[in-house]
């Protein structure tokens, strides 16, 4: 279960693309109209002798939906854990071995 959660948090939402396979070039829904869009990335023309040409257009996504946690937030919590561990180590160094943390004064024997 931990590997699944780790893999989902490592997913990069900014790399998602939309690929459309089109058979016609002209018209409102043709490949020519997709070439003029600002989010157009590249096109590949495939030629099949029995079906004709296919155009694969790669379109970048303009809006990304962040519905899962990202790994950066987990890395920040790891760094904060290092700082708290360092703080407790310095407190234990100043107190010394005579007293134990978490015990009241009358319990120290």
Protein Blocks (a to p, Z undefined) as FASTA:
>chain_A
ZZmmmmmmmpcfklpccddddfbfgdjklmklmmmpmkbcbdcddddfknopcddddddd
fbdcdfbdcfklmmmmmmmmmmmmmmmmmmmmmnommbcghiafklpZZ
